[in-house]
Amino acid sequence: MENLLESIRAATAPDATEDARAAGAKACRTLLTALEAKAGEPMAPAVQSPTSPGSAPVTATAIANVVAALGQLPPEQLLDLAIARLRAALPAGGEGVAPVPLKFQIVQLPRVGGRP
């Protein structure tokens, strides 16, 4: 999170370079995506339709930004996102297969050598 904020600070400096401004804009988009994410739903940037004017194809940089944003999330929120994605993959109206508990059988071994 601090890296994103530092990128924004550098981008808003009066003498910021074009690269710094571009990095700041990407950091802003990443933060916006994180803030708009709903609890329990996967965090994904809004994807424009390929036919909409001004849309850009998904680039490696965009993917890297999303991965970087996910790396900034606390583990609990990341797990919540993963669980939500897995639940969304379940068939409609189904709860899935109930897990079967493990069962262990304890076997008493005979004592050897007469020691208690």
VOGU-3710 file (C-alpha; in Angstrom, 3 decimals, decimal comma):
1> menllesira> 0,000/0,000/0,000  2,833/2,383/0,844  4,351/1,796/-2,615  1,103/2,893/-4,248  0,844/6,002/-2,100  4,478/6,884/-2,774  3,845/6,569/-6,528  0,922/8,968/-6,216  2,986/11,423/-4,144  5,769/11,362/-6,746
11> atapdateda> 3,272/11,819/-9,588  1,693/14,889/-8,014  4,995/16,686/-7,454  5,340/19,844/-9,572  8,456/18,510/-11,320  7,137/14,968/-11,898  8,279/13,207/-15,063  5,878/11,590/-17,526  6,918/8,153/-16,227  6,204/9,215/-12,642
21> raagakacrt> 2,799/10,568/-13,671  1,990/7,335/-15,519  3,006/5,275/-12,478  0,857/7,539/-10,281  -2,127/7,098/-12,563  -1,724/3,318/-12,439  -1,454/3,454/-8,648  -4,678/5,505/-8,526  -6,465/2,946/-10,709  -5,205/0,122/-8,506
31> lltaleakag> -6,432/1,842/-5,345  -9,775/2,619/-6,978  -10,183/-1,035/-7,934  -9,362/-2,117/-4,377  -11,780/0,417/-2,871  -14,621/-0,561/-5,202  -14,225/-4,290/-4,497  -17,096/-5,741/-2,510  -16,409/-8,049/0,414  -16,526/-11,668/-0,626
41> epmapavqsp> -16,235/-10,940/-4,345  -13,129/-11,207/-6,493  -11,295/-7,952/-7,032  -11,029/-7,221/-10,726  -10,733/-4,003/-12,668  -13,698/-2,930/-14,736  -13,203/-4,323/-18,209  -14,453/-2,250/-21,092  -16,072/-3,841/-24,080  -13,636/-4,247/-26,987
51> tspgsapvta> -16,094/-2,358/-29,171  -16,422/0,618/-26,846  -14,605/3,741/-27,942  -11,327/4,405/-26,176  -11,001/0,871/-24,840  -7,534/-0,595/-24,598  -6,566/-4,252/-24,673  -5,474/-5,864/-21,439  -1,715/-5,554/-21,241  0,962/-7,252/-19,179
61> taianvvaal> 1,336/-4,012/-17,242  -2,352/-4,021/-16,316  -2,077/-7,616/-15,148  1,066/-6,769/-13,173  -0,795/-3,902/-11,491  -3,615/-6,206/-10,428  -1,134/-8,787/-9,131  0,693/-6,035/-7,228  -2,599/-4,882/-5,718  -3,419/-8,434/-4,659
71> gqlppeqlld> 0,025/-8,689/-3,074  -0,832/-5,673/-0,924  -4,012/-7,256/0,480  -4,013/-8,795/3,941  -4,038/-12,625/3,805  -7,553/-12,787/5,289  -9,028/-10,626/2,530  -7,109/-12,557/-0,118  -8,550/-15,813/1,234  -12,049/-14,278/1,255
81> laiarlraal> -11,611/-13,391/-2,416  -10,399/-16,896/-3,259  -13,300/-18,504/-1,381  -15,805/-16,248/-3,135  -14,322/-17,172/-6,519  -14,477/-20,877/-5,719  -18,084/-20,584/-4,531  -18,973/-18,789/-7,757  -17,580/-21,772/-9,683  -20,016/-24,186/-7,993
91> paggegvapv> -23,002/-25,371/-10,034  -26,117/-23,242/-9,627  -28,355/-24,376/-6,787  -25,827/-26,878/-5,519  -23,895/-26,818/-2,331  -21,270/-29,216/-3,635  -20,251/-32,499/-2,068  -20,174/-32,664/1,713  -16,734/-33,603/3,027  -16,368/-37,021/4,611
101> plkfqivqlp> -14,580/-36,934/7,972  -11,464/-39,020/8,382  -11,822/-42,099/10,552  -8,889/-43,731/12,297  -8,933/-47,125/13,912  -6,769/-47,479/16,996  -5,173/-50,901/17,293  -3,743/-52,078/20,601  -0,430/-53,855/20,156  0,475/-56,711/22,489
111> rvggrp> 3,228/-55,982/24,987  6,532/-57,632/24,265  9,093/-58,660/26,884  6,837/-58,560/29,905  7,517/-54,921/30,775  4,527/-52,903/31,914
//
